[in-house]
Amino acid sequence: MTEIALPAADGTVRPYALDGSAALPAQAAPSASRLAYAAAHVVADPLRASAEGGSGQIDWDATLRLRHRLWDLGLGVAEAMDTSQRGMGLDWPSARELGRRSVAEARSRGAKVVVGIATDQLPVRGNELAAVRDAYLEQLAEIEGLGGEVVLMASRQLADAATGVEDYVSVYDAVLRAASRPVILHWLGEVFDPALAGYWGHPEPAKALTVVSDLITRHAASVRGIKVSLLDAELERELRRRLPAGVHLFTGDDYHYTDLIAGDGDRYSDALLGAFAVIGRQAAAALTRLDAGDEDGFREILAPTEALSRLVFAAPTRFYKVGVVWLAYLDGAQDHFRMIGGFETGRSLGHLGDLLRAADAVGLFADPEFTARRAAGYFAAQGIW
């Protein structure tokens, strides 16, 4: 096995040899026992991506190939979400085009995709509440007009414009009444996006729980489920207990997903996770075990990946996308390590080295020798050899 010089977050550089690949599927059928979506990233055009921004930064062919890899594993794709740098380089015109292409590709093979909608055609601050409502309605009409299902993402503009619970409720009431098919709501905590602090009109998420559950109960026929990304497993379980029959809780907890998906008794969480874009093969293999009634086997495969996921999503959590792209590059899912908006600079070289070690520990890389060459070449270009 090739030994490479690998940096660490503690400032050291040490030799490292990759251990090997886990025997995991390259293809799998969709899970019969859980709904499972991976929030996929976008692949940048390496010649155009930069902190200067601007259009033309996405490599569309490579981006769609990533979606087909996830579909091949039986996973659905959650499109144009925060993993795709929504609001962090991916603007609404690009998100709309991404949704259009993904819905068409999914339809061509009978695969699952849901598309995030937001209010990001507006400036972040200074909007009237009616403008925020209308921005949601515009994006809803666009994606539903394509035949797509939507995830109603948390809105920075709504967080800025709302003065209390009633303002949140009025906007969501209007959008849910307008939806032509059931939607997935999205509760994203401030750990992922500080601009969403106090969402639903309460500074403490536990106090917002009743607002959310009451809203869903009133609109149960229009709500397919809710994705919860608060990194608070007990709060998620409490909301799960309050949901009306037939409404799904999609865990977005990239720290505790094994227990939450396994569930307790009759209650469990489905999955809509950025982590599944990284550990797609492990997720598919684990869900196959769960479908067969083998919870111990499910846990044996999936639980060890949480250490890697916690590192990917380490604070400042908004930079987790860097780890998703870095590991995709190392595993051969894309040909370079560049991101739209130059976002790859959000993590240190030491953090990247630690990610490689953690990923190797769970057998993430299909071809460890290939990964070692890629990592060695990248770090050498940064002066580490």
Residue pairs with C-beta under 8 A, 6 or more apart in sequence:
1 17
1 18
1 19
1 20
1 368
1 369
1 372
2 17
2 18
2 369
2 372
2 373
2 376
3 15
3 16
3 17
4 15
4 16
4 17
4 372
4 375
4 376
4 379
5 13
5 14
5 15
5 16
5 376
5 379
5 384
5 385
6 13
6 14
6 15
6 16
6 353
6 356
6 357
6 375
6 379
7 13
7 349
7 350
7 352
7 353
7 379
7 384
8 14
8 350
8 353
8 354
8 357
9 348
9 350
9 351
9 353
9 354
10 350
11 350
13 384
16 353
16 356
16 357
17 372
18 360
18 365
18 368
18 369
18 371
18 372
19 360
19 361
19 363
19 368
20 363
20 368
21 363
21 364
21 365
21 366
21 367
21 368
22 281
22 282
22 362
22 363
22 364
23 363
24 281
24 282
24 284
24 285
24 363
25 73
25 281
25 284
25 285
25 288
26 72
26 73
26 281
26 366
27 72
27 73
27 74
28 72
28 73
28 74
28 284
28 285
28 287
28 288
29 74
29 288
30 36
30 74
30 75
30 76
30 112
31 74
31 287
31 288
31 290
31 291
32 291
33 287
33 290
33 291
34 261
34 268
34 270
34 271
34 287
34 290
35 76
35 225
35 248
35 250
35 270
35 271
36 74
36 75
36 76
36 270
36 271
36 276
36 283
36 287
37 75
37 76
37 77
37 78
37 112
37 114
37 250
37 271
37 272
37 273
37 276
38 70
38 75
38 76
38 77
38 78
38 273
38 274
38 276
38 277
38 280
38 283
39 78
39 81
39 82
39 83
39 84
39 272
39 273
39 274
39 276
39 277
40 66
40 67
40 70
40 77
40 78
40 79
40 83
40 84
40 277
41 66
41 83
41 84
41 85
41 277
41 321
41 324
41 325
41 328
42 58
42 63
42 84
42 85
42 90
42 98
42 340
43 58
43 59
43 62
43 63
43 66
43 334
44 57
44 58
44 59
44 336
44 338
44 339
44 340
45 56
45 57
45 58
45 59
46 59
46 335
46 336
46 338
48 54
48 56
48 57
49 57
49 338
49 339
49 340
49 341
49 342
50 57
50 341
50 342
51 341
51 342
51 345
53 89
53 341
55 93
55 94
57 89
57 94
57 340
57 341
58 94
58 98
58 340
60 101
62 334
62 335
63 98
63 101
64 101
64 102
64 105
65 333
66 328
66 333
66 334
67 77
67 79
67 102
67 105
67 106
67 113
68 105
68 109
69 280
69 333
70 76
70 77
70 276
70 277
70 280
71 77
71 106
71 109
71 111
71 112
73 280
73 281
73 283
73 284
74 284
74 287
75 276
75 280
75 283
75 284
76 111
76 112
76 113
76 114
77 102
77 106
77 111
77 112
77 113
77 114
78 113
78 114
78 116
78 151
78 272
79 98
79 99
79 102
79 103
79 113
79 114
79 115
79 116
80 86
80 90
80 95
80 98
80 99
80 102
80 115
80 116
80 117
81 116
81 151
81 153
81 186
81 274
82 88
82 116
82 153
82 188
82 192
82 193
82 274
82 318
82 321
83 274
83 277
83 320
83 321
83 324
84 90
84 95
84 98
84 116
85 321
85 339
85 340
85 341
85 343
86 95
86 116
86 118
86 120
86 153
87 118
87 120
87 156
87 193
88 318
88 321
88 341
88 343
89 339
89 340
89 341
89 343
90 98
90 340
91 120
92 118
92 120
92 121
92 139
95 116
95 118
95 120
96 139
96 142
96 143
98 115
99 115
99 142
99 143
99 146
99 148
100 146
102 113
102 115
103 113
103 115
103 143
103 146
103 147
103 148
104 146
105 111
105 113
106 112
106 113
107 147
113 148
113 149
114 148
114 149
114 150
114 151
114 184
114 272
115 143
115 148
115 149
115 150
115 151
116 150
116 151
116 153
116 186
117 136
117 139
117 140
117 142
117 143
117 150
117 151
117 152
117 153
118 135
118 136
118 139
118 153
118 154
118 155
119 127
119 132
119 135
119 136
119 139
119 155
119 156
119 157
119 158
120 135
120 156
120 157
121 135
121 138
121 139
122 131
122 132
122 135
122 157
123 157
124 156
124 157
124 160
124 195
125 157
125 160
126 160
127 135
127 157
127 160
127 161
128 161
129 158
129 161
129 162
129 167
129 170
129 171
131 157
131 161
132 155
132 157
132 158
132 161
132 171
133 170
133 171
133 174
133 175
135 157
136 152
136 155
136 171
136 174
136 175
137 174
137 175
137 178
139 150
140 150
140 152
140 175
140 178
140 179
140 183
143 149
143 150
144 150
144 179
144 180
144 181
149 181
149 182
149 183
149 184
149 224
150 179
150 183
150 184
151 183
151 184
151 185
151 186
151 227
151 272
152 172
152 175
152 176
152 183
152 184
152 185
152 186
153 186
153 188
154 186
154 187
154 188
154 193
154 196
154 199
156 193
156 195
156 196
158 167
158 168
158 171
159 195
159 196
159 197
159 198
159 199
160 195
161 167
162 168
162 171
162 201
164 201
165 200
165 201
165 202
165 211
166 201
167 201
168 199
168 200
168 201
168 211
169 211
169 215
172 185
172 215
172 219
173 215
173 218
173 219
175 183
176 183
176 215
176 219
176 222
176 223
177 219
177 222
179 222
182 221
182 222
182 223
182 224
183 222
183 223
183 224
184 223
184 224
184 225
184 226
184 227
184 248
184 250
184 272
185 212
185 216
185 223
185 225
185 226
185 227
186 226
186 227
186 229
186 252
187 199
187 200
187 212
187 226
187 227
187 228
187 229
187 230
188 196
188 199
188 229
188 252
189 196
189 199
189 205
189 229
189 230
189 231
189 232
190 196
190 197
190 198
190 199
191 230
191 231
191 315
191 317
192 229
192 317
192 318
193 318
197 203
199 208
200 208
200 211
200 212
201 208
201 211
202 208
202 211
205 230
205 232
205 235
206 235
209 235
209 238
209 239
209 242
212 226
212 239
213 239
213 242
213 243
216 223
216 226
216 243
216 244
216 247
217 244
220 244
220 246
220 247
223 247
224 247
224 248
225 247
225 248
225 249
225 250
225 270
226 239
226 243
226 247
226 248
226 249
226 250
227 250
227 251
227 252
227 272
228 235
228 236
228 239
228 249
228 250
228 251
228 252
228 253
229 252
229 253
229 254
230 236
230 252
230 253
231 253
231 254
231 255
231 256
231 313
232 253
233 253
233 255
233 256
233 259
233 260
236 249
236 251
236 253
236 260
236 269
237 260
237 264
237 267
239 249
240 249
240 267
240 269
241 267
243 249
248 270
249 269
249 270
250 269
250 270
250 271
250 272
251 257
251 260
251 261
251 269
251 270
251 271
251 272
251 273
252 272
252 273
252 274
253 260
254 273
254 274
254 275
254 309
254 310
254 312
254 313
254 320
255 306
255 309
255 310
255 313
256 306
257 269
257 271
257 273
257 275
257 302
257 306
257 309
258 298
258 299
258 302
258 303
258 306
260 268
260 269
261 268
261 269
261 270
261 271
261 290
261 302
262 268
262 290
262 295
262 298
262 299
263 269
271 283
274 312
274 313
274 320
274 321
274 324
275 305
275 309
275 312
275 313
276 283
277 324
277 328
278 308
278 309
278 312
278 323
278 324
278 327
278 328
278 359
278 364
279 302
279 305
279 308
279 309
279 362
279 364
281 364
281 366
282 301
282 302
282 305
282 362
282 364
283 302
285 301
286 297
286 298
286 299
286 301
286 302
287 298
289 295
289 297
289 298
289 300
289 301
290 297
290 298
304 361
304 362
305 362
307 358
307 361
307 362
308 355
308 358
308 359
308 361
308 362
308 364
311 323
311 351
311 354
311 355
311 358
312 320
312 323
312 324
312 327
312 355
313 320
313 323
314 320
314 351
316 346
318 346
319 343
319 346
319 347
321 339
321 343
321 346
322 339
322 343
322 344
322 346
322 347
322 352
323 347
323 351
323 352
323 355
325 334
325 337
325 339
325 344
326 337
326 344
326 347
326 352
326 355
327 355
327 359
327 364
328 334
329 335
329 336
329 337
329 374
330 356
330 359
330 365
330 371
330 374
330 375
331 364
331 365
331 366
331 371
332 366
332 367
332 370
332 371
332 374
337 344
337 378
338 344
349 379
349 382
349 384
353 379
356 371
356 375
359 365
360 368
360 371
365 371
376 385
379 385
